[in-house]
Protein backbone atom coordinates (compact mmCIF):
# COMPACT_ATOMS: atom_id res chain seq x y z
CA UNK A 1 0.00 0.00 0.00
CA UNK A 2 1.26 3.42 -0.96
CA UNK A 3 1.82 5.78 1.99
CA UNK A 4 -0.17 9.03 1.88
CA UNK A 5 0.86 11.95 4.00
CA UNK A 6 -2.57 13.29 4.93
CA UNK A 7 -1.32 16.59 6.42
CA UNK A 8 0.58 17.29 3.21
CA UNK A 9 -2.45 16.48 1.07
CA UNK A 10 -4.59 18.73 3.18
CA UNK A 11 -2.04 21.50 2.86
CA UNK A 12 -1.88 21.01 -0.92
CA UNK A 13 -5.67 21.14 -1.19
CA UNK A 14 -5.68 24.33 0.90
CA UNK A 15 -3.09 25.90 -1.41
CA UNK A 16 -5.16 24.96 -4.45
CA UNK A 17 -8.30 26.41 -2.91
CA UNK A 18 -6.52 29.67 -2.14
CA UNK A 19 -4.75 29.95 -5.50
CA UNK A 20 -7.52 31.75 -7.41
CA UNK A 21 -8.02 34.29 -4.60
CA UNK A 22 -4.27 34.89 -4.27
CA UNK A 23 -3.84 35.24 -8.03
CA UNK A 24 -6.73 37.65 -8.17
CA UNK A 25 -4.90 40.22 -6.02
CA UNK A 26 -5.90 43.87 -5.90
CA UNK A 27 -5.73 46.97 -8.04
CA UNK A 28 -3.31 49.28 -6.26
CA UNK A 29 -3.82 53.05 -6.31
CA UNK A 30 -1.52 55.56 -4.66
CA UNK A 31 -2.82 58.33 -2.45
CA UNK A 32 -0.56 61.26 -1.52
CA UNK A 33 -2.14 62.93 1.51
CA UNK A 34 -1.64 65.52 4.23
CA UNK A 35 -1.99 64.17 7.75
CA UNK A 36 0.34 66.57 9.54
CA UNK A 37 1.70 70.11 9.29
CA UNK A 38 -0.04 73.35 8.39
CA UNK A 39 -2.41 71.66 5.92
CA UNK A 40 -3.53 68.93 8.32
CA UNK A 41 -6.85 70.67 9.11
CA UNK A 42 -8.20 70.85 5.55
CA UNK A 43 -6.26 67.77 4.40
CA UNK A 44 -7.27 65.06 6.88
CA UNK A 45 -10.96 64.88 5.92
CA UNK A 46 -9.99 64.22 2.30
CA UNK A 47 -8.36 61.00 3.48
CA UNK A 48 -11.72 59.97 4.91
CA UNK A 49 -13.41 60.92 1.62
CA UNK A 50 -11.14 58.57 -0.32
CA UNK A 51 -11.79 55.80 2.20
CA UNK A 52 -15.56 56.27 1.89
CA UNK A 53 -15.35 55.96 -1.90
CA UNK A 54 -13.10 52.89 -1.84
CA UNK A 55 -15.25 51.18 0.78
CA UNK A 56 -18.34 51.77 -1.34
CA UNK A 57 -16.68 50.47 -4.51
CA UNK A 58 -15.24 47.38 -2.83
CA UNK A 59 -18.54 46.59 -1.09
CA UNK A 60 -20.15 46.52 -4.54
CA UNK A 61 -17.61 44.01 -5.85
CA UNK A 62 -14.63 46.20 -6.67
CA UNK A 63 -13.42 46.89 -10.21
CA UNK A 64 -12.98 44.27 -12.93
CA UNK A 65 -13.38 41.55 -10.31
CA UNK A 66 -10.72 42.96 -8.00
CA UNK A 67 -10.78 45.09 -4.87
CA UNK A 68 -9.12 48.49 -4.85
CA UNK A 69 -6.15 48.78 -2.49
CA UNK A 70 -5.05 52.25 -1.41
CA UNK A 71 -1.37 52.80 -0.60
CA UNK A 72 -0.71 56.10 1.15
CA UNK A 73 2.13 58.55 1.55
CA UNK A 74 1.84 61.50 3.96
CA UNK A 75 3.78 64.61 2.92
CA UNK A 76 3.37 66.32 6.29
CA UNK A 77 2.53 69.50 4.30
CA UNK A 78 6.06 69.56 2.83
CA UNK A 79 5.98 70.05 -0.95
CA UNK A 80 9.35 68.33 -1.38
CA UNK A 81 7.96 65.22 0.27
CA UNK A 82 5.27 65.02 -2.41
CA UNK A 83 8.04 64.20 -4.88
CA UNK A 84 9.38 61.50 -2.56
CA UNK A 85 5.87 60.08 -2.23
CA UNK A 86 5.28 60.05 -5.98
CA UNK A 87 8.50 58.18 -6.63
CA UNK A 88 7.87 55.66 -3.84
CA UNK A 89 4.30 54.90 -4.89
CA UNK A 90 5.07 54.62 -8.60
CA UNK A 91 8.47 52.91 -8.52
CA UNK A 92 8.37 50.87 -5.32
CA UNK A 93 4.68 50.15 -4.75
CA UNK A 94 3.78 49.79 -8.46
CA UNK A 95 0.48 51.65 -8.24
CA UNK A 96 -1.58 52.08 -11.40
CA UNK A 97 -2.40 55.73 -10.73
CA UNK A 98 -1.98 58.32 -7.99
CA UNK A 99 -4.81 60.22 -6.30
CA UNK A 100 -3.33 63.43 -4.88
CA UNK A 101 -1.29 65.33 -3.82
CA UNK A 102 -3.55 67.62 -1.82
CA UNK A 103 -2.28 71.17 -2.38
CA UNK A 104 -1.15 73.21 -5.37
CA UNK A 105 2.38 73.57 -3.99
CA UNK A 106 2.75 69.81 -3.52
CA UNK A 107 1.21 69.11 -6.93
CA UNK A 108 3.52 71.49 -8.77
CA UNK A 109 6.43 69.36 -7.53
CA UNK A 110 4.97 65.84 -7.73
CA UNK A 111 3.49 66.25 -11.20
CA UNK A 112 7.03 66.47 -12.55
CA UNK A 113 7.61 62.94 -11.24
CA UNK A 114 4.33 61.74 -12.75
CA UNK A 115 5.48 63.00 -16.15
CA UNK A 116 8.89 61.39 -15.87
CA UNK A 117 7.49 58.08 -14.61
CA UNK A 118 4.53 58.12 -17.02
CA UNK A 119 1.75 57.60 -14.47
CA UNK A 120 -1.63 59.29 -14.13
CA UNK A 121 -1.73 61.71 -11.18
CA UNK A 122 -4.88 63.56 -10.09
CA UNK A 123 -4.45 66.22 -7.36
CA UNK A 124 -7.46 66.48 -5.06
CA UNK A 125 -7.43 70.12 -3.96
CA UNK A 126 -4.89 71.94 -6.15
CA UNK A 127 -6.69 74.98 -7.56
CA UNK A 128 -3.92 77.38 -8.51
CA UNK A 129 -4.23 78.34 -12.20
CA UNK A 130 -1.91 76.53 -14.58
CA UNK A 131 -0.97 73.56 -12.38
CA UNK A 132 -1.67 71.02 -15.15
CA UNK A 133 -0.52 73.17 -18.09
CA UNK A 134 1.79 71.29 -20.43
CA UNK A 135 1.26 68.00 -18.60
CA UNK A 136 0.28 64.70 -20.17
CA UNK A 137 -0.09 62.64 -17.00
CA UNK A 138 -1.51 65.32 -14.69
CA UNK A 139 -5.29 65.91 -14.57
CA UNK A 140 -7.48 67.42 -11.87
CA UNK A 141 -11.15 67.23 -10.98
CA UNK A 142 -11.04 70.74 -9.54
CA UNK A 143 -12.01 74.25 -10.65
CA UNK A 144 -9.28 76.86 -10.57
CA UNK A 145 -9.32 79.89 -8.30
CA UNK A 146 -9.51 82.39 -11.18
CA UNK A 147 -12.76 80.97 -12.53
CA UNK A 148 -14.41 80.74 -9.13
CA UNK A 149 -13.35 84.17 -7.86
CA UNK A 150 -14.46 85.69 -11.16
CA UNK A 151 -17.90 84.20 -10.62
CA UNK A 152 -18.09 85.78 -7.17
CA UNK A 153 -17.25 89.25 -8.52
CA UNK A 154 -19.78 88.85 -11.32
CA UNK A 155 -22.44 87.81 -8.79
CA UNK A 156 -21.74 90.85 -6.57
CA UNK A 157 -22.15 93.15 -9.55
CA UNK A 158 -25.31 91.47 -10.84
CA UNK A 159 -26.91 91.45 -7.36
CA UNK A 160 -26.18 95.14 -6.77
CA UNK A 161 -23.73 94.68 -3.90
CA UNK A 162 -21.67 97.88 -3.54
CA UNK A 163 -18.23 97.02 -4.90
CA UNK A 164 -16.50 100.11 -6.28
CA UNK A 165 -13.37 99.88 -4.11
CA UNK A 166 -11.38 97.07 -2.51
CA UNK A 167 -8.28 96.25 -0.54
CA UNK A 168 -6.45 92.93 -0.82
CA UNK A 169 -4.89 91.08 2.11
CA UNK A 170 -3.15 87.71 1.85
CA UNK A 171 -1.00 85.21 3.75
CA UNK A 172 2.42 85.56 2.15
CA UNK A 173 3.97 82.26 3.26
CA UNK A 174 1.19 79.98 1.96
CA UNK A 175 1.54 79.13 -1.75
CA UNK A 176 -2.04 79.43 -3.01
CA UNK A 177 -2.88 82.41 -0.79
CA UNK A 178 0.23 84.23 -1.99
CA UNK A 179 -0.55 83.56 -5.63
CA UNK A 180 -4.18 84.64 -5.24
CA UNK A 181 -3.34 87.77 -3.27
CA UNK A 182 -0.53 89.04 -5.47
CA UNK A 183 -1.69 87.97 -8.94
CA UNK A 184 -5.21 86.62 -9.17
CA UNK A 185 -7.18 89.09 -7.05
CA UNK A 186 -5.56 92.27 -8.47
CA UNK A 187 -6.10 91.10 -12.04
CA UNK A 188 -9.77 90.10 -11.62
CA UNK A 189 -10.73 93.09 -9.46
CA UNK A 190 -9.10 95.43 -11.97
CA UNK A 191 -10.82 93.73 -14.91
CA UNK A 192 -14.17 94.25 -13.15
CA UNK A 193 -13.47 97.97 -12.72
CA UNK A 194 -13.02 97.71 -8.94
CA UNK A 195 -10.33 100.11 -7.70
CA UNK A 196 -7.90 98.54 -5.25
CA UNK A 197 -4.68 99.31 -3.43
CA UNK A 198 -1.48 97.29 -3.40
CA UNK A 199 -1.89 93.82 -1.88
CA UNK A 200 -1.14 93.73 1.85
CA UNK A 201 0.92 90.80 3.15
CA UNK A 202 0.57 88.99 6.48
CA UNK A 203 2.93 86.21 7.55
CA UNK A 204 1.35 83.04 8.86
CA UNK A 205 4.34 82.36 11.13
CA UNK A 206 4.20 85.63 13.05
CA UNK A 207 0.60 86.59 12.42
CA UNK A 208 0.57 90.08 13.85
CA UNK A 209 -1.67 91.99 11.50
CA UNK A 210 -2.88 94.91 13.63
CA UNK A 211 -0.98 97.44 11.49
CA UNK A 212 -2.27 95.95 8.24
CA UNK A 213 -5.84 95.92 9.52
CA UNK A 214 -5.54 99.54 10.64
CA UNK A 215 -4.48 100.50 7.12
CA UNK A 216 -7.54 98.80 5.65
CA UNK A 217 -9.88 100.38 8.18
CA UNK A 218 -8.48 103.80 7.34
CA UNK A 219 -9.02 103.17 3.61
CA UNK A 220 -12.55 101.84 4.35
CA UNK A 221 -13.11 100.02 1.03
CA UNK A 222 -16.40 98.47 -0.03
CA UNK A 223 -14.69 95.07 -0.16
CA UNK A 224 -11.76 93.33 1.44
CA UNK A 225 -10.53 90.47 -0.78
CA UNK A 226 -8.95 87.93 1.56
CA UNK A 227 -6.63 85.11 0.46
CA UNK A 228 -6.01 82.73 3.37
CA UNK A 229 -6.68 79.22 4.65
CA UNK A 230 -9.64 78.88 7.09
CA UNK A 231 -7.78 79.34 10.38
CA UNK A 232 -5.80 82.34 9.11
CA UNK A 233 -8.87 83.79 7.40
CA UNK A 234 -10.82 83.72 10.67
CA UNK A 235 -8.04 85.62 12.45
CA UNK A 236 -7.93 88.28 9.74
CA UNK A 237 -11.70 88.73 9.82
CA UNK A 238 -11.79 88.99 13.61
CA UNK A 239 -9.04 91.63 13.62
CA UNK A 240 -10.72 93.67 10.90
CA UNK A 241 -14.03 93.62 12.80
CA UNK A 242 -12.27 94.38 16.10
CA UNK A 243 -10.84 97.52 14.55
CA UNK A 244 -14.21 98.56 13.21
CA UNK A 245 -14.29 97.55 9.56
CA UNK A 246 -17.93 97.07 8.55
CA UNK A 247 -17.64 96.38 4.82
CA UNK A 248 -17.94 93.12 2.93
CA UNK A 249 -15.14 90.51 3.16
CA UNK A 250 -14.82 88.16 0.19
CA UNK A 251 -12.61 85.26 -0.89
CA UNK A 252 -12.22 82.53 -3.45
CA UNK A 253 -12.25 78.80 -2.67
CA UNK A 254 -9.27 78.98 -0.33
CA UNK A 255 -11.29 79.30 2.88
CA UNK A 256 -14.50 77.72 1.59
CA UNK A 257 -14.60 75.34 4.53
CA UNK A 258 -17.80 74.19 6.30
CA UNK A 259 -16.09 74.93 9.64
CA UNK A 260 -15.23 78.51 8.71
CA UNK A 261 -18.49 79.94 10.05
CA UNK A 262 -17.77 78.41 13.44
CA UNK A 263 -14.17 79.70 13.30
CA UNK A 264 -15.23 83.25 12.46
CA UNK A 265 -18.29 83.37 14.70
CA UNK A 266 -20.52 86.48 14.50
CA UNK A 267 -17.62 88.45 12.96
CA UNK A 268 -17.99 86.34 9.81
CA UNK A 269 -21.57 87.34 9.02
CA UNK A 270 -21.75 88.71 5.50
CA UNK A 271 -18.45 87.12 4.44
CA UNK A 272 -18.73 85.61 0.95
CA UNK A 273 -16.70 82.98 -0.90
CA UNK A 274 -17.04 80.33 -3.60
CA UNK A 275 -17.30 76.55 -3.29
CA UNK A 276 -17.18 73.87 -5.98
CA UNK A 277 -19.50 71.65 -3.94
CA UNK A 278 -23.01 72.19 -2.59
CA UNK A 279 -24.31 69.44 -0.33
CA UNK A 280 -27.94 69.94 -1.31
CA UNK A 281 -27.34 69.65 -5.07
CA UNK A 282 -28.50 66.02 -5.17
CA UNK A 283 -29.50 63.28 -2.70
CA UNK A 284 -26.16 61.59 -3.44
CA UNK A 285 -24.26 64.77 -2.55
CA UNK A 286 -26.18 65.06 0.72
CA UNK A 287 -25.58 61.39 1.53
CA UNK A 288 -21.84 61.90 1.04
CA UNK A 289 -21.86 64.99 3.23
CA UNK A 290 -23.62 63.09 6.01
CA UNK A 291 -21.27 60.10 5.67
CA UNK A 292 -18.19 62.32 5.81
CA UNK A 293 -19.38 64.00 9.01
CA UNK A 294 -20.07 60.59 10.55
CA UNK A 295 -16.72 59.13 9.45
CA UNK A 296 -14.59 62.06 10.55
CA UNK A 297 -16.34 62.18 13.91
CA UNK A 298 -15.45 58.52 14.45
CA UNK A 299 -11.83 59.45 13.70
CA UNK A 300 -11.84 62.32 16.17
CA UNK A 301 -11.97 65.03 13.48
CA UNK A 302 -14.42 67.88 13.96
CA UNK A 303 -16.24 68.56 10.69
CA UNK A 304 -19.54 70.39 10.16
CA UNK A 305 -19.77 69.21 6.56
CA UNK A 306 -17.83 68.25 3.46
CA UNK A 307 -15.31 70.67 1.97
CA UNK A 308 -15.23 70.87 -1.84
CA UNK A 309 -11.76 69.26 -1.58
CA UNK A 310 -13.39 66.29 0.15
CA UNK A 311 -15.98 65.98 -2.61
CA UNK A 312 -13.23 66.26 -5.23
CA UNK A 313 -11.23 63.47 -3.56
CA UNK A 314 -14.33 61.26 -3.40
CA UNK A 315 -15.29 61.87 -7.03
CA UNK A 316 -11.68 61.39 -8.19
CA UNK A 317 -11.77 57.82 -6.88
CA UNK A 318 -14.92 57.15 -8.89
CA UNK A 319 -13.44 58.81 -11.96
CA UNK A 320 -10.42 56.49 -11.70
CA UNK A 321 -12.84 53.57 -11.27
CA UNK A 322 -14.50 54.60 -14.54
CA UNK A 323 -11.09 54.61 -16.24
CA UNK A 324 -10.18 51.21 -14.81
CA UNK A 325 -13.45 49.72 -16.07
CA UNK A 326 -13.14 51.33 -19.50
CA UNK A 327 -9.61 50.01 -20.01
CA UNK A 328 -10.14 46.64 -18.36
CA UNK A 329 -7.17 47.23 -16.07
CA UNK A 330 -5.90 44.27 -14.05
CA UNK A 331 -3.03 45.78 -12.05
CA UNK A 332 -0.84 42.80 -12.96
CA UNK A 333 2.88 43.68 -12.75
CA UNK A 334 3.66 42.46 -16.27
CA UNK A 335 1.02 44.80 -17.72
CA UNK A 336 1.72 47.80 -15.50
CA UNK A 337 3.32 50.17 -18.03
CA UNK A 338 0.72 49.45 -20.72
CA UNK A 339 -2.20 49.79 -18.29
CA UNK A 340 -0.86 53.07 -16.90
CA UNK A 341 -0.68 54.45 -20.43
CA UNK A 342 -4.17 53.20 -21.23
CA UNK A 343 -5.60 55.05 -18.23
CA UNK A 344 -4.07 58.33 -19.40
CA UNK A 345 -5.31 57.81 -22.96
CA UNK A 346 -8.82 57.12 -21.62
CA UNK A 347 -8.94 60.59 -20.01
CA UNK A 348 -9.15 62.22 -23.42
CA UNK A 349 -12.73 63.31 -24.08
CA UNK A 350 -14.06 61.66 -20.93
CA UNK A 351 -17.41 62.64 -19.36
CA UNK A 352 -18.16 61.97 -15.72
CA UNK A 353 -21.16 62.13 -13.40
CA UNK A 354 -20.53 62.62 -9.69
CA UNK A 355 -21.52 64.53 -6.59
CA UNK A 356 -19.71 67.61 -7.95
CA UNK A 357 -21.77 67.81 -11.11
CA UNK A 358 -23.39 66.05 -14.05
CA UNK A 359 -21.72 65.39 -17.40
CA UNK A 360 -18.43 66.89 -16.19
CA UNK A 361 -15.96 67.49 -19.00
CA UNK A 362 -12.38 68.75 -19.21
CA UNK A 363 -10.77 71.71 -20.95
CA UNK A 364 -7.09 70.99 -21.22
CA UNK A 365 -6.53 68.78 -18.19
CA UNK A 366 -8.85 70.68 -15.83
CA UNK A 367 -12.48 69.82 -15.10
CA UNK A 368 -15.22 72.35 -15.73
CA UNK A 369 -17.28 72.50 -12.53
CA UNK A 370 -20.15 74.66 -11.27
CA UNK A 371 -19.58 77.29 -8.60
CA UNK A 372 -21.69 78.14 -5.57
CA UNK A 373 -21.51 81.63 -4.06
CA UNK A 374 -21.81 81.23 -0.30
CA UNK A 375 -22.68 83.92 2.26
CA UNK A 376 -22.21 83.37 5.96
CA UNK A 377 -25.26 84.18 8.06
CA UNK A 378 -25.48 83.25 11.71
CA UNK A 379 -22.19 81.33 11.22
CA UNK A 380 -23.82 78.97 8.70
CA UNK A 381 -23.52 78.59 4.93
CA UNK A 382 -26.27 80.11 2.81
CA UNK A 383 -26.30 79.84 -0.99
CA UNK A 384 -26.27 83.40 -2.33
CA UNK A 385 -25.94 82.50 -6.03
CA UNK A 386 -24.63 79.78 -8.31
CA UNK A 387 -22.93 79.54 -11.68
CA UNK A 388 -23.13 76.58 -14.07
CA UNK A 389 -20.02 74.84 -15.29
CA UNK A 390 -18.40 76.45 -18.31
CA UNK A 391 -18.94 74.52 -21.55
CA UNK A 392 -16.12 72.38 -22.96
Secondary structure as GFF3:
##gff-version 3
##sequence-region A 1 392
A	DSSP	alpha_helix	6	24	.	.	.	ID=ss1
A	DSSP	beta_strand	26	33	.	.	.	ID=ss2
A	DSSP	alpha_helix	40	59	.	.	.	ID=ss3
A	DSSP	beta_strand	67	74	.	.	.	ID=ss4
A	DSSP	alpha_helix	79	87	.	.	.	ID=ss5
A	DSSP	pi_helix	88	92	.	.	.	ID=ss6
A	DSSP	beta_strand	98	99	.	.	.	ID=ss7
A	DSSP	alpha_helix	104	117	.	.	.	ID=ss8
A	DSSP	beta_strand	121	123	.	.	.	ID=ss9
A	DSSP	beta_strand	138	140	.	.	.	ID=ss10
A	DSSP	alpha_helix	145	158	.	.	.	ID=ss11
A	DSSP	beta_strand	165	171	.	.	.	ID=ss12
A	DSSP	alpha_helix	175	179	.	.	.	ID=ss13
A	DSSP	pi_helix	180	184	.	.	.	ID=ss14
A	DSSP	alpha_helix	185	191	.	.	.	ID=ss15
A	DSSP	beta_strand	195	196	.	.	.	ID=ss16
A	DSSP	beta_strand	200	202	.	.	.	ID=ss17
A	DSSP	alpha_helix	210	219	.	.	.	ID=ss18
A	DSSP	beta_strand	223	227	.	.	.	ID=ss19
A	DSSP	alpha_helix	230	242	.	.	.	ID=ss20
A	DSSP	beta_strand	248	250	.	.	.	ID=ss21
A	DSSP	alpha_helix	260	264	.	.	.	ID=ss22
A	DSSP	three_ten_helix	265	268	.	.	.	ID=ss23
A	DSSP	beta_strand	272	275	.	.	.	ID=ss24
A	DSSP	alpha_helix	283	298	.	.	.	ID=ss25
A	DSSP	alpha_helix	308	327	.	.	.	ID=ss26
A	DSSP	three_ten_helix	333	335	.	.	.	ID=ss27
A	DSSP	alpha_helix	336	346	.	.	.	ID=ss28
A	DSSP	beta_strand	362	363	.	.	.	ID=ss29
A	DSSP	beta_strand	366	367	.	.	.	ID=ss30
A	DSSP	beta_strand	371	377	.	.	.	ID=ss31
A	DSSP	beta_strand	380	387	.	.	.	ID=ss32
###
